[in-house]
Amino acid sequence: MAVVEPVIGLEVHAELNTESKLFCSCKNIFGAEPNTNVCPVCLGLPGTLPRLNRQACYYAVKMGQALNCEINMISRQDRKNYFYPDLPKAYQISQADIPVCGRGYLDILVDKEIRRIGITRIHIEEDAGKLLHDEATGGTLCDYNRCGVPLIEIVTEPDLRSPAEARIFLETVRAVLRYIGISDCKMQEGSIRCDVNVSVHEKGQPPGTRCELKNVNSFSAALRGIEYEIKRQTEIIADGGSVERETRRWDDKKGVSILMRSKENAQDYRFFPEPDLGLIVLDPEAVRQSKSELPELPDKKMIRYVKEHGLNSSEAFIIADSPEKAELYDECVSLEKCSCHSVANRIVGEITKYMNDTGRTIAETGITPENLCELCAAQEKGVISSSGSKTVLDELIIKGGNTEEIINRLGLVQNSDTGFLSELAGNIIALNEKSVNDYRNGKTNALGYLVGQAMKASGGKADPAKLRGILENKLKTEE
């Protein structure tokens, strides 16, 4: 069989963090008691009329601008008709032919290379309710609190070629949503979800038949689902079969996709213009204002960090993923007191670990661009060792303060005096005959042991780099 290539497209659904729902004044909040945050409008009772949430429209516009989309100054809403217990009206108000945002793109970094992923559209729509399957009774309960919550759906072109690319795209989109402040992106609360479209085909042949995966509730689950579906479809083709167009449910616990239904075509939803709502006509000045307020976005930051600063893709993502980390990094770099890599190592390492372990922000620590740069510069100049630097950083995080004062108070200044280090090296060689012989017999890892012994003897104050060089020279010349 020829080489098979996957083709992947994504539909990302992000809840917008407006105060109220899309078509009524019910609060847009998570965690309320079931069916307490509802009204006749979001319950779809007869005789009610929806009223569009203006803020949700401009949030969609802002995301479209962030993803380089064409903004449709006039768009409309449509009824998407289907029957399901979590949809009390038996239709969803969405957008079909004329979405608020048209074609755009997002650049992602894959192994330091830029991949441009096309955006087909971004449209606004209302969320459905939530079904709760009660194992005790074997029944299903409906919670309609989520009905009418405003969503944007970001639909990609089929431009992704691997699960890894899909993961990078999803993480970058999530970072963009956080930067522009229109969604909290809490996957555990369902604030961001995605459907996955996967097909496979032999290279050089027309695209294969795609299948859609539903019920993908985390990015890691999306990757597992894509990997499974690529394998399933490849095996079907290898056995001489043909892939059918289907909607499948991803069961992450079992690690399999399960047939839900044969895939509907657009006409199956019987789309038609929403008769109870007029056209969406955007204010040109509001659109211009929205674009002018966009910050430098994480996709641009990542590319800049890799191309201009020489960071690797992983470091660039961890820093750019958080506006707070990116601000700290950028301010440190602007001070020009130490290397970009030193700052990046601290932010990606100890600072990120502290934030993850405690749930605290950088603003809740004692870290400032000034004291972090002073710390990095002190290590680069050999004033303190790597272990001493970690000790100082721990204190800066918890208490803050002046880096130089902390180094002196804790007695962490390294001794780089050549005479002191030479004498120390001589003493260690004299006391460790076996390790010395091991090194001279080709066991080079014995040098690390000798350096460790010397550092211990110095109370951790010897300059390890200079000490290693002096030890190595003595071992080679003083036999």
Residue pairs with C-beta under 8 A, 6 or more apart in sequence:
1 202
1 237
1 238
2 202
2 203
2 204
3 202
3 203
4 200
4 201
4 202
4 203
4 234
4 237
5 161
5 200
5 201
5 202
5 203
6 161
6 162
6 198
6 199
6 200
6 226
6 230
7 158
7 160
7 161
7 198
7 199
7 200
7 201
7 207
7 208
7 210
8 158
8 160
8 161
8 162
8 163
8 165
8 166
8 196
8 197
8 198
8 226
9 155
9 156
9 157
9 158
9 159
9 160
9 196
9 197
9 210
10 154
10 155
10 156
10 160
10 166
10 169
10 170
10 194
10 195
10 196
10 197
10 222
11 153
11 154
11 155
11 156
11 194
11 195
11 196
11 197
12 153
12 154
12 156
12 170
12 173
12 192
12 193
12 194
13 127
13 151
13 152
13 153
13 154
13 192
13 193
13 194
13 195
14 63
14 151
14 152
14 154
14 173
14 177
14 182
14 183
14 185
14 191
14 192
15 28
15 127
15 149
15 150
15 151
15 183
15 184
15 190
15 191
15 192
16 28
16 55
16 56
16 59
16 60
16 150
16 151
16 152
16 182
16 183
17 28
17 181
17 182
17 183
17 184
18 28
18 53
18 55
18 56
18 59
18 150
19 27
19 28
19 55
20 26
20 27
20 28
20 53
21 27
21 28
21 42
21 53
21 126
21 147
21 148
21 149
21 150
22 50
22 52
22 53
22 56
22 93
22 124
22 125
22 126
22 148
22 149
22 150
22 151
23 41
23 42
23 50
23 51
23 52
23 53
23 93
23 126
23 148
24 39
24 41
24 42
24 50
24 51
24 148
25 39
26 37
26 38
26 39
26 41
26 42
26 148
27 37
28 149
28 150
29 37
30 186
30 189
30 190
30 191
31 189
32 145
34 132
34 141
34 143
34 145
35 142
35 143
35 144
35 145
36 145
37 145
38 144
38 145
38 147
40 47
40 48
41 48
41 49
41 50
41 148
42 126
42 144
42 147
42 148
43 88
43 144
43 147
44 88
44 89
44 90
44 147
49 276
50 93
50 276
50 277
52 77
52 277
52 280
53 150
56 124
56 150
57 100
57 124
57 280
57 282
58 282
58 286
58 290
59 150
59 152
59 182
60 100
60 101
60 122
60 123
60 124
60 152
61 71
61 100
61 101
61 282
61 287
61 290
62 180
62 182
62 290
62 293
62 294
63 101
63 122
63 152
63 154
63 176
63 177
63 180
63 182
64 70
64 71
64 100
64 101
64 104
64 122
65 71
65 290
65 291
65 294
66 176
66 179
66 180
66 294
66 297
67 101
67 104
67 105
67 106
67 119
67 122
67 154
67 176
68 104
68 105
68 106
68 119
69 101
69 102
69 103
69 104
69 119
69 121
69 122
70 101
70 102
70 103
70 104
71 100
71 101
71 102
71 282
71 287
72 98
72 99
72 100
72 101
72 102
72 282
73 281
73 282
73 284
73 287
74 98
74 279
74 280
74 281
74 282
75 95
75 98
75 99
75 100
75 279
75 280
76 95
76 97
76 98
76 273
76 274
76 277
76 279
76 280
77 93
77 94
77 95
77 124
77 273
77 274
77 277
77 280
78 93
78 94
78 95
78 96
78 97
78 271
78 272
78 273
78 274
79 91
79 92
79 93
79 94
79 270
79 271
79 272
79 273
79 274
80 91
80 92
80 93
80 94
80 96
80 125
80 269
80 271
81 90
81 91
81 269
81 270
81 271
82 90
82 91
82 92
82 264
82 269
83 90
84 128
85 129
85 131
85 140
85 142
86 128
86 129
86 130
86 131
86 142
86 144
86 147
87 128
87 129
87 147
88 129
88 144
88 147
92 125
92 126
92 128
93 125
93 126
93 274
93 277
94 123
94 124
94 125
94 126
94 153
95 123
95 124
95 125
96 266
96 271
97 271
99 121
99 122
99 123
99 124
100 122
100 123
100 124
100 280
100 282
101 119
101 121
101 122
101 123
102 121
103 118
103 119
103 120
103 121
104 118
104 119
104 122
105 116
105 117
105 118
105 119
106 116
106 117
106 119
106 169
106 172
106 173
106 176
106 299
107 114
107 115
107 116
107 117
107 299
107 303
108 114
108 115
108 117
108 165
108 168
108 169
108 172
108 299
109 115
109 168
109 302
109 303
109 306
109 313
109 316
109 317
110 164
110 165
110 168
110 313
111 313
112 306
112 312
112 313
114 303
115 159
115 165
116 159
117 156
117 157
117 159
117 160
117 165
117 169
118 156
118 157
118 159
119 154
119 155
119 156
119 157
120 155
120 156
120 157
121 155
122 152
122 153
122 154
122 155
123 152
123 153
123 155
124 150
124 151
124 152
125 151
125 152
125 153
126 147
126 148
126 149
126 150
126 151
127 146
127 147
127 148
127 149
127 150
127 151
128 146
128 147
129 142
129 143
129 144
129 145
129 146
129 147
130 142
130 143
130 145
130 146
130 190
131 140
131 141
131 142
131 143
132 140
132 141
132 142
132 143
133 139
133 140
133 141
134 140
134 141
146 190
152 182
154 173
156 169
158 197
158 199
158 207
158 210
160 166
160 169
163 222
163 223
163 226
163 227
163 230
164 223
166 196
166 222
166 223
166 226
167 219
167 222
167 223
168 317
170 194
170 219
170 222
171 219
171 317
171 321
172 298
172 299
172 302
172 317
174 185
174 192
174 219
175 298
175 299
175 320
175 321
176 297
176 298
176 299
177 183
177 185
177 192
178 184
178 185
178 322
178 323
179 295
179 297
179 298
179 323
180 294
180 295
180 297
183 191
183 192
184 191
185 191
185 192
186 192
187 193
187 217
187 218
187 219
190 217
193 216
193 217
194 216
194 219
194 222
195 212
195 213
195 214
195 216
196 212
196 213
196 216
196 222
196 225
196 226
196 229
196 250
197 210
197 211
197 212
197 213
198 210
198 211
198 213
198 226
198 229
198 230
198 233
199 207
199 208
199 209
199 210
199 211
199 233
199 243
200 208
200 230
200 233
200 234
200 237
200 243
201 207
201 208
208 233
208 237
208 243
209 242
209 243
209 244
209 245
210 245
211 229
211 233
211 243
211 244
211 245
211 246
211 247
211 248
211 257
211 263
212 246
212 247
212 248
212 263
213 222
213 225
213 226
213 229
213 248
213 249
213 250
213 257
214 247
214 248
214 249
214 250
214 260
215 249
215 250
215 251
216 222
216 225
216 250
217 252
218 252
221 250
221 252
224 250
224 252
224 255
225 250
225 252
225 257
228 250
228 255
228 256
228 257
229 248
229 257
232 257
233 243
236 242
236 243
237 243
244 262
245 262
245 263
246 259
246 260
246 261
246 262
246 263
247 260
247 261
247 262
247 263
247 264
248 257
248 258
248 259
248 260
249 257
249 258
249 259
249 260
250 257
250 258
251 257
251 258
295 323
298 320
298 321
298 326
299 320
301 316
301 319
301 320
301 326
302 313
302 316
302 317
302 320
303 316
305 311
305 315
305 316
305 319
305 320
305 329
305 340
305 344
306 312
306 313
306 316
309 333
309 340
309 341
309 344
310 340
310 341
311 319
311 340
311 341
311 344
314 348
315 344
315 348
318 325
318 347
318 348
318 352
319 325
319 326
319 329
319 344
319 347
319 348
320 326
324 361
324 362
324 363
325 347
325 351
325 352
325 362
328 347
328 351
328 362
328 367
328 369
328 372
329 343
329 344
329 347
331 369
332 338
332 343
332 369
332 372
332 373
332 376
333 340
333 343
334 369
335 369
335 370
335 373
337 373
337 374
337 376
337 377
338 373
338 376
338 377
338 380
339 376
339 380
342 376
342 377
342 379
342 380
343 372
343 373
343 376
346 372
346 375
346 376
346 393
350 390
350 393
350 394
350 397
351 362
351 365
351 367
351 393
351 397
354 360
354 365
354 397
355 361
355 362
365 396
365 397
365 398
365 400
366 396
366 397
366 398
366 399
366 400
366 401
367 396
367 397
367 400
368 400
371 396
371 400
371 401
371 402
371 403
372 396
374 402
374 403
374 404
375 389
375 392
375 393
375 396
375 403
378 384
378 389
378 392
378 403
378 404
378 407
379 385
379 386
379 388
379 389
382 414
382 416
382 463
382 465
382 466
383 407
383 413
383 414
384 392
384 407
384 412
384 413
384 414
385 412
385 414
385 460
385 463
385 464
386 464
387 460
388 407
388 410
388 412
388 414
388 460
391 410
391 412
392 403
392 406
392 407
392 410
392 412
395 401
395 406
395 410
396 403
396 406
407 413
411 461
412 460
412 461
413 461
414 461
414 462
414 463
415 421
415 458
415 461
415 462
415 463
416 463
416 466
418 466
418 470
420 462
421 462
421 463
421 466
421 467
421 470
422 470
422 474
424 454
424 457
424 458
424 462
424 467
425 454
425 467
425 470
425 471
425 474
426 474
427 457
428 450
428 453
428 454
428 457
428 471
429 436
429 450
429 471
429 474
429 475
429 478
431 453
432 449
432 450
432 453
435 446
435 449
435 450
436 446
436 450
436 475
438 446
439 446
439 447
439 450
439 475
440 475
440 479
447 468
447 471
447 472
447 475
450 471
450 475
451 464
451 467
451 468
451 471
454 462
454 467
454 471
455 462
455 464
455 467
458 467
